[in-house]
Amino acid sequence: MNIPLADIVTILPELIVIGMACLLLVLDPITPKSKKDLLAWASLGALAVCVIMILGSFGGRVMAFSDLVVVDGYASFWKLLLCLVSGMTILLSMTYLKEEHIDLAEFYGFILLALVGMMVMVSGADLLVIYLGIELMSITLYIMVGFKRFEARSIESSAKYFVLGAFSSGILLYGISLLFGVAGSTRLSEIASTMNDQSLSDPLVLISLMLIIVGFGFKVAAVPFHMWTPDVYQGAPTSVTAFMAVASKAASFAAFLRVLLEAFGGLKPNWTGMILVLCLLTVALGNLVAIVQTNVKRMLAYSSIAHAGYALIGLVVAGWIGTEAGVSARGVSSLMLYLAIYSFMTLGAFSMVAILRNGGLEGEELNDFTGLAKRHKGGAFLMMVFMVSLAGIPPTAGFIGKFYLFMAAVNAGLAWLAVIGLVFAAISAFYYLRVVMVMYMREPSSEQELTTRLALSPSVSVVLACAIAGVVLLGIFPGPLVSVADLSTLPVK
């Protein structure tokens, strides 16, 4: 079978990334320990090439491989974000792996393999293509969660994630198979042509829709499919936790949006109610349970669940019945904007947790941050900015993200939903600002003063600089990112 050259060119960024991932796995055993960092720099070089290629084709719309793959502005937006997050994760891991005595340079190869799966997810125009992307991402993350093989907690987290992930993948695949039996195809465009009000007379349509929502609900950590999140986030290496909390969530939301809007757009009144219930449960449970956490990684895990709930507000707006097309599109673009901003502040927060651990303490318990302002003023200031942004306090980017989401809800006639989101955002300020209080208003113990010396490596400094720049600059000048999100949004009918 001859594959057209144009199709190959369309997926060239993915081919470059997966080619580099395979090359790293081959070179790792023959690379001296002192030269392992070269593999990380090679990974970053491949990502830089991909970013340039994606930027060069940004704004167009190309279908490839018999309309199984689509490269449009929407896919390009997510691919750029995912490449940036992957690059920051690699830079963070260069120091973290050494401090944790993890001498496995194939770690960088696994990050690239997971990235390929995510890129396939956001470009999939067929349910089976999206499913293949999900599986490539998931299997790689199962391995990465258990990378600290000398710690029982890491192995336990990997096993839990694998079992629950396999279960959710089975549910998603079963939903796809039922939908294929009804529509006769797994392509999103062909499914959309068969989905209308009369389709609900067939119970298989409703069942398949529910199963697909459950499958994606697990991937985005929406309640009640969130059970894996706290344990896995706590047990995984911190750099892996950061990667999962940001990249995996962004890719899953991107694919979820495309499936609901392009395949089930004719059934908006039916799935919008389901998403609304998930949204309310996720925002409430994520914020309320985070309040009682004393482990910072678990707190950030429940925080990420709550932020998934905020993001679902954009999806509710996009599908709300009777909403004008422009308002619905603003729901999609506000979700895209929110997840882009969420990436910077969450990566920054997890980076500070990893840095404090490397400074001599575990860095995961709230008490480990006691008096950090007196031990390391710069580190305490950065953590404070990230916490303030996660709480949605101006003038940080977190406020901008919540503002656009809540305004999209108000414009869609869902002011009550925006009020609920605002109330829980205020509640979240308690556990975010508690970290700030511990850093600035408590005295460190003599042991903490002696053992904690935060020395930032150049690679970690770059990660923190990118994160703080994103949080501050997007909070003051959000216009460019807002414009890009508006131009890249999916068309909503």
C-alpha positions as CSV (number, residue, x, y, z in Angstrom):
1,M,0.0,0.0,0.0
2,N,1.4,3.4,-1.1
3,I,1.0,6.2,1.5
4,P,0.8,9.6,-0.1
5,L,3.8,11.9,0.7
6,A,1.4,14.6,1.8
7,D,0.1,12.4,4.5
8,I,3.6,11.7,5.8
9,V,4.4,15.4,5.9
10,T,1.2,16.0,7.8
11,I,2.3,13.8,10.7
12,L,6.0,14.7,10.4
13,P,6.2,16.2,14.0
14,E,4.9,13.0,15.4
15,L,7.4,11.0,13.3
16,I,10.3,13.1,14.6
17,V,9.3,12.7,18.2
18,I,8.8,8.9,18.0
19,G,12.0,8.6,16.0
20,M,13.9,10.4,18.7
21,A,12.3,8.3,21.4
22,C,13.3,5.1,19.7
23,L,16.9,6.5,19.2
24,L,17.1,7.3,22.9
25,L,16.1,3.8,23.9
26,V,18.9,2.4,21.6
27,L,21.6,4.9,22.7
28,D,20.9,4.7,26.4
29,P,22.7,1.4,27.1
30,I,25.9,2.5,25.2
31,T,26.0,6.0,26.6
32,P,28.4,6.6,29.5
33,K,26.8,7.7,32.7
34,S,28.6,11.1,32.6
35,K,27.1,11.7,29.1
36,K,23.5,10.9,29.9
37,D,22.5,14.6,29.8
38,L,23.3,14.6,26.1
39,L,20.3,12.4,25.6
40,A,18.1,15.0,27.4
41,W,19.5,17.8,25.2
42,A,18.8,15.6,22.1
43,S,15.2,15.3,23.2
44,L,14.9,19.0,23.6
45,G,16.3,19.5,20.1
46,A,13.7,17.2,18.6
47,L,11.0,19.1,20.5
48,A,12.3,22.4,19.2
49,V,12.2,21.2,15.6
50,C,8.6,20.0,16.1
51,V,7.5,23.4,17.5
52,I,9.0,25.1,14.5
53,M,7.2,22.8,12.1
54,I,3.9,23.2,14.0
55,L,4.2,26.9,14.0
56,G,4.9,26.8,10.2
57,S,1.6,25.0,9.5
58,F,-0.5,26.8,12.2
59,G,-3.9,28.0,11.1
60,G,-4.7,25.6,8.2
61,R,-6.8,22.4,8.1
62,V,-5.5,19.3,6.5
63,M,-7.0,15.8,6.6
64,A,-4.7,12.8,6.1
65,F,-4.8,9.0,6.0
66,S,-8.3,8.8,4.5
67,D,-9.7,11.4,6.9
68,L,-8.5,9.5,10.0
69,V,-6.2,12.3,11.1
70,V,-6.8,16.1,11.1
71,V,-4.3,18.8,11.6
72,D,-6.1,22.1,12.2
73,G,-5.6,25.2,14.4
74,Y,-7.2,23.3,17.4
75,A,-4.8,20.4,17.1
76,S,-1.8,22.7,16.6
77,F,-2.7,24.7,19.7
78,W,-2.6,21.6,21.9
79,K,0.5,20.2,20.3
80,L,2.4,23.4,21.0
81,L,1.3,23.4,24.6
82,L,2.2,19.7,25.0
83,C,5.7,20.1,23.4
84,L,6.3,23.0,25.8
85,V,5.2,21.0,28.9
86,S,7.3,18.0,27.8
87,G,10.4,20.2,27.3
88,M,9.9,21.7,30.8
89,T,9.5,18.2,32.3
90,I,12.7,17.0,30.7
91,L,14.6,20.0,32.1
92,L,13.2,19.4,35.5
93,S,14.0,15.7,35.4
94,M,17.6,16.3,34.5
95,T,18.3,17.4,38.1
96,Y,15.5,15.4,39.8
97,L,16.7,12.0,38.4
98,K,20.2,12.6,39.7
99,E,19.0,13.6,43.1
100,E,16.7,10.6,43.4
101,H,19.5,8.3,42.1
102,I,17.4,7.2,39.1
103,D,20.1,6.4,36.4
104,L,17.6,5.6,33.7
105,A,18.0,7.9,30.7
106,E,15.3,6.0,28.9
107,F,13.0,8.2,31.1
108,Y,13.4,10.9,28.4
109,G,12.4,8.4,25.7
110,F,9.2,7.5,27.6
111,I,8.3,11.2,27.9
112,L,8.6,11.5,24.1
113,L,6.5,8.3,23.6
114,A,3.8,9.7,25.9
115,L,3.9,12.9,24.0
116,V,3.4,11.1,20.7
117,G,0.3,9.4,22.1
118,M,-1.0,12.8,23.2
119,M,-0.3,14.4,19.8
120,V,-2.2,11.5,18.1
121,M,-5.1,12.1,20.5
122,V,-5.5,15.8,19.7
123,S,-5.3,15.1,15.9
124,G,-7.5,12.1,15.8
125,A,-10.6,12.4,13.6
126,D,-11.5,8.8,14.3
127,L,-12.4,7.2,17.6
128,L,-10.0,4.3,17.1
129,V,-7.1,6.6,16.3
130,I,-7.9,8.6,19.4
131,Y,-8.0,5.3,21.4
132,L,-4.6,4.3,20.1
133,G,-3.2,7.6,21.2
134,I,-4.8,7.2,24.6
135,E,-3.3,3.7,25.0
136,L,0.2,4.8,23.9
137,M,0.1,7.7,26.5
138,S,-1.4,5.5,29.2
139,I,1.0,2.6,28.9
140,T,4.0,4.9,29.0
141,L,2.6,6.7,32.1
142,Y,2.1,3.3,33.8
143,I,5.8,2.7,33.5
144,M,6.9,6.2,34.4
145,V,4.8,6.2,37.6
146,G,6.8,3.2,38.8
147,F,10.2,4.5,37.9
148,K,11.4,4.7,41.5
149,R,11.6,0.9,41.6
150,F,13.4,1.0,45.0
151,E,10.3,2.5,46.7
152,A,7.2,0.4,47.4
153,R,5.0,3.4,47.2
154,S,6.0,4.1,43.6
155,I,5.4,0.5,42.6
156,E,2.0,0.4,44.4
157,S,1.0,3.6,42.6
158,S,2.0,2.2,39.2
159,A,0.0,-1.0,39.9
160,K,-3.1,0.9,41.0
161,Y,-2.9,3.2,38.0
162,F,-2.5,0.2,35.6
163,V,-5.5,-1.7,37.0
164,L,-7.8,1.3,37.0
165,G,-6.5,2.6,33.7
166,A,-7.0,-0.7,32.0
167,F,-10.5,-0.9,33.4
168,S,-11.4,2.6,32.1
169,S,-9.8,1.8,28.7
170,G,-12.0,-1.2,28.4
171,I,-15.1,0.9,29.2
172,L,-14.1,3.4,26.5
173,L,-13.5,0.7,23.9
174,Y,-16.8,-1.0,24.7
175,G,-18.5,2.3,24.2
176,I,-16.7,2.8,20.8
177,S,-17.7,-0.7,19.7
178,L,-21.4,-0.1,20.5
179,L,-21.3,3.2,18.7
180,F,-19.8,1.4,15.7
181,G,-22.7,-1.0,15.7
182,V,-25.1,1.9,15.5
183,A,-23.3,4.3,13.2
184,G,-21.4,1.8,11.1
185,S,-18.2,3.8,11.4
186,T,-15.8,5.2,14.0
187,R,-15.0,8.4,12.1
188,L,-16.3,11.4,13.9
189,S,-17.8,13.1,10.8
190,E,-19.7,10.0,9.8
191,I,-20.9,9.4,13.4
192,A,-22.2,13.0,13.5
193,S,-24.2,12.5,10.3
194,T,-26.1,9.7,12.0
195,M,-26.6,11.4,15.4
196,N,-29.9,13.4,15.8
197,D,-32.9,13.5,18.0
198,Q,-34.2,10.3,16.6
199,S,-31.0,8.5,17.5
200,L,-32.0,8.4,21.2
201,S,-34.8,5.9,20.3
202,D,-31.9,3.4,20.1
203,P,-30.7,2.7,23.7
204,L,-27.3,1.7,22.3
205,V,-26.7,5.3,21.4
206,L,-27.3,6.5,24.9
207,I,-25.3,3.7,26.5
208,S,-22.3,4.2,24.2
209,L,-22.4,8.0,24.9
210,M,-22.4,7.3,28.6
211,L,-19.5,4.8,28.4
212,I,-17.4,7.2,26.3
213,I,-18.0,10.0,28.9
214,V,-17.0,7.6,31.7
215,G,-13.8,6.6,29.8
216,F,-12.8,10.2,29.3
217,G,-13.9,11.1,32.8
218,F,-11.2,8.8,34.2
219,K,-8.5,10.4,32.0
220,V,-9.4,13.9,33.1
221,A,-9.8,12.9,36.7
222,A,-13.5,14.0,37.0
223,V,-15.5,12.8,40.0
224,P,-16.5,10.0,40.6
225,F,-13.8,8.6,38.3
226,H,-11.0,10.4,40.3
227,M,-10.1,7.6,42.8
228,W,-6.7,6.9,41.3
229,T,-5.5,10.5,41.3
230,P,-4.3,11.2,44.9
231,D,-2.4,7.9,45.4
232,V,-0.8,7.9,41.9
233,Y,0.2,11.6,42.2
234,Q,1.7,11.0,45.6
235,G,3.6,7.8,44.8
236,A,5.0,8.8,41.4
237,P,8.3,10.7,41.0
238,T,7.5,14.4,41.3
239,S,8.5,15.3,37.7
240,V,6.2,12.5,36.5
241,T,3.4,13.8,38.7
242,A,3.8,17.3,37.1
243,F,3.8,15.8,33.6
244,M,0.6,13.8,34.3
245,A,-1.2,16.6,36.0
246,V,-0.6,18.9,33.1
247,A,0.1,17.1,29.8
248,S,-2.2,14.1,30.3
249,K,-5.1,16.3,31.5
250,A,-4.7,18.7,28.6
251,A,-4.5,16.0,25.9
252,S,-7.5,14.2,27.4
253,F,-9.6,17.3,27.5
254,A,-8.6,18.1,23.9
255,A,-9.7,14.7,22.6
256,F,-12.9,14.8,24.8
257,L,-13.9,18.1,23.4
258,R,-13.4,17.0,19.8
259,V,-15.4,13.8,20.3
260,L,-18.4,15.5,22.0
261,L,-18.6,18.4,19.6
262,E,-17.8,16.8,16.3
263,A,-19.4,13.4,16.8
264,F,-22.2,14.1,19.3
265,G,-22.9,17.7,18.4
266,G,-26.5,16.7,17.5
267,L,-27.1,15.3,21.0
268,K,-26.0,18.3,23.0
269,P,-29.1,18.4,25.2
270,N,-28.4,14.8,26.3
271,W,-24.7,15.0,27.1
272,T,-24.6,18.5,28.5
273,G,-26.6,17.4,31.5
274,M,-24.2,14.6,32.2
275,I,-21.2,16.9,31.9
276,L,-22.9,19.5,34.2
277,V,-23.3,16.8,36.9
278,L,-19.7,15.8,36.6
279,C,-18.7,19.5,36.7
280,L,-20.5,20.2,40.0
281,L,-19.3,17.0,41.7
282,T,-15.7,17.5,40.6
283,V,-15.5,21.2,41.7
284,A,-17.1,20.4,45.1
285,L,-15.2,17.3,46.0
286,G,-11.8,18.4,44.7
287,N,-11.9,21.6,46.7
288,L,-13.5,20.3,49.9
289,V,-11.2,17.3,50.3
290,A,-8.1,19.3,49.5
291,I,-8.8,21.4,52.6
292,V,-7.9,18.5,55.0
293,Q,-4.7,17.4,53.2
294,T,-1.4,17.8,54.9
295,N,0.7,16.3,52.1
296,V,1.3,18.9,49.5
297,K,1.4,16.4,46.6
298,R,-2.0,15.0,47.6
299,M,-3.3,18.5,48.1
300,L,-2.2,19.4,44.6
301,A,-3.8,16.2,43.3
302,Y,-7.2,17.2,44.7
303,S,-6.5,20.7,43.4
304,S,-6.0,19.2,39.9
305,I,-9.4,17.4,40.3
306,A,-11.0,20.8,41.2
307,H,-9.4,22.5,38.2
308,A,-10.8,19.7,36.0
309,G,-14.2,20.7,37.3
310,Y,-13.6,24.3,36.4
311,A,-12.5,23.3,32.9
312,L,-15.7,21.3,32.5
313,I,-17.6,24.6,32.8
314,G,-16.3,25.5,29.4
315,L,-17.6,22.2,28.0
316,V,-21.0,22.8,29.6
317,V,-21.1,26.2,27.9
318,A,-20.1,24.8,24.5
319,G,-23.0,22.3,24.6
320,W,-25.7,24.3,26.4
321,I,-28.9,24.2,24.4
322,G,-30.1,27.5,23.0
323,T,-26.7,29.2,23.3
324,E,-25.6,31.2,20.2
325,A,-22.7,29.7,18.2
326,G,-20.4,32.6,19.2
327,V,-21.0,32.1,22.9
328,S,-20.6,28.3,22.6
329,A,-17.3,28.8,20.8
330,R,-16.2,31.1,23.6
331,G,-16.8,28.2,26.0
332,V,-14.3,26.1,24.1
333,S,-11.7,28.9,23.8
334,S,-12.0,29.7,27.5
335,L,-11.4,26.0,28.3
336,M,-8.3,26.1,26.1
337,L,-7.1,29.3,27.7
338,Y,-7.7,27.9,31.2
339,L,-5.7,24.7,30.6
340,A,-2.8,26.6,29.0
341,I,-2.6,28.8,32.1
342,Y,-3.1,25.9,34.5
343,S,-0.1,24.2,32.9
344,F,2.3,27.0,33.9
345,M,1.2,27.3,37.5
346,T,0.9,23.6,38.2
347,L,4.3,22.8,36.7
348,G,5.8,25.6,38.8
349,A,4.2,24.3,42.0
350,F,5.3,20.7,41.5
351,S,8.8,22.0,40.5
352,M,9.1,23.7,43.9
353,V,8.0,20.5,45.6
354,A,10.8,18.6,43.8
355,I,13.4,21.3,44.5
356,L,12.6,21.3,48.3
357,R,12.9,17.5,48.3
358,N,16.3,17.8,46.7
359,G,17.3,20.4,49.2
360,G,17.4,17.9,52.0
361,L,13.9,17.3,53.2
362,E,11.0,15.3,51.7
363,G,9.4,18.4,50.5
364,E,6.0,16.7,50.3
365,E,4.5,17.5,53.7
366,L,3.2,20.9,54.6
367,N,5.6,21.1,57.5
368,D,8.5,20.9,55.2
369,F,7.6,24.4,53.9
370,T,7.8,25.8,57.4
371,G,9.7,29.1,57.5
372,L,10.9,28.6,53.9
373,A,10.9,32.4,53.5
374,K,13.7,32.7,56.0
375,R,15.7,29.8,54.5
376,H,15.2,30.6,50.8
377,K,13.5,33.9,50.1
378,G,13.4,33.4,46.3
379,G,12.0,29.9,46.5
380,A,9.3,31.0,49.0
381,F,8.3,33.9,46.7
382,L,8.0,31.6,43.7
383,M,5.9,29.1,45.6
384,M,3.7,32.0,46.8
385,V,3.1,33.2,43.3
386,F,2.1,29.8,42.1
387,M,-0.3,29.2,45.1
388,V,-1.9,32.7,44.6
389,S,-2.3,31.9,40.9
390,L,-3.9,28.5,41.6
391,A,-6.3,30.3,43.9
392,G,-7.3,32.7,41.1
393,I,-6.2,35.9,42.8
394,P,-5.3,38.9,40.6
395,P,-3.1,40.0,38.9
396,T,-1.9,36.4,38.2
397,A,-2.8,34.3,35.2
398,G,-5.0,32.0,37.4
399,F,-7.5,34.9,37.8
400,I,-7.6,35.5,34.0
401,G,-8.3,31.8,33.4
402,K,-11.2,31.7,35.9
403,F,-12.5,35.1,34.7
404,Y,-12.9,34.0,31.1
405,L,-14.5,30.7,32.1
406,F,-17.0,32.3,34.4
407,M,-17.8,35.0,31.9
408,A,-18.4,32.4,29.3
409,A,-20.9,30.8,31.7
410,V,-22.6,34.1,32.4
411,N,-23.0,34.9,28.6
412,A,-24.6,31.5,28.1
413,G,-27.2,32.2,30.7
414,L,-25.5,30.1,33.4
415,A,-24.8,32.8,35.9
416,W,-25.7,30.4,38.7
417,L,-22.9,28.0,37.6
418,A,-20.4,30.9,37.5
419,V,-21.5,31.8,41.1
420,I,-20.9,28.2,42.3
421,G,-17.5,28.2,40.6
422,L,-16.7,31.5,42.3
423,V,-17.7,30.2,45.7
424,F,-15.5,27.1,45.5
425,A,-12.7,29.2,44.1
426,A,-12.9,31.3,47.3
427,I,-12.9,28.1,49.3
428,S,-9.8,26.9,47.5
429,A,-7.9,30.0,48.7
430,F,-7.9,28.5,52.2
431,Y,-5.6,25.6,51.4
432,Y,-3.5,27.4,48.8
433,L,-2.8,30.4,51.1
434,R,-2.2,28.0,54.0
435,V,1.0,27.0,52.2
436,V,1.9,30.7,52.0
437,M,1.2,31.2,55.7
438,V,3.4,28.2,56.7
439,M,6.3,29.6,54.6
440,Y,6.1,33.2,55.8
441,M,4.5,33.1,59.3
442,R,6.1,30.1,61.0
443,E,9.7,29.8,62.3
444,P,11.8,26.9,60.9
445,S,13.2,24.4,63.2
446,S,16.9,24.3,63.8
447,E,17.1,21.0,61.9
448,Q,15.4,22.6,58.9
449,E,17.7,25.5,58.9
450,L,20.7,23.2,58.8
451,T,19.5,20.6,56.3
452,T,17.7,22.7,53.7
453,R,19.9,24.4,51.1
454,L,18.2,25.0,47.9
455,A,20.7,25.1,45.0
456,L,18.9,25.6,41.7
457,S,20.6,24.0,38.7
458,P,20.5,25.8,35.3
459,S,17.9,23.4,33.9
460,V,15.5,23.9,36.9
461,S,16.1,27.6,36.8
462,V,14.8,27.6,33.2
463,V,11.7,25.7,34.2
464,L,10.9,28.1,37.0
465,A,11.6,31.1,34.8
466,C,9.2,29.8,32.2
467,A,6.6,29.0,34.8
468,I,6.8,32.3,36.6
469,A,6.8,34.2,33.3
470,G,3.7,32.4,32.2
471,V,1.9,33.1,35.4
472,V,2.8,36.8,35.7
473,L,2.9,37.9,32.0
474,L,-0.4,36.1,31.1
475,G,-2.0,37.7,34.2
476,I,-1.0,41.1,33.0
477,F,-1.1,40.7,29.2
478,P,-3.5,37.8,28.4
479,G,-4.5,39.3,25.1
480,P,-2.2,37.3,22.8
481,L,-3.1,34.0,24.3
482,V,-6.8,34.8,24.3
483,S,-6.5,35.7,20.5
484,V,-4.7,32.5,19.7
485,A,-7.3,30.4,21.6
486,D,-10.1,32.2,19.8
487,L,-8.5,31.5,16.4
488,S,-7.8,27.9,17.3
489,T,-11.2,26.9,18.7
490,L,-13.3,24.2,17.2
491,P,-16.3,25.3,15.2
492,V,-19.4,25.0,17.3
493,K,-22.8,24.6,15.5
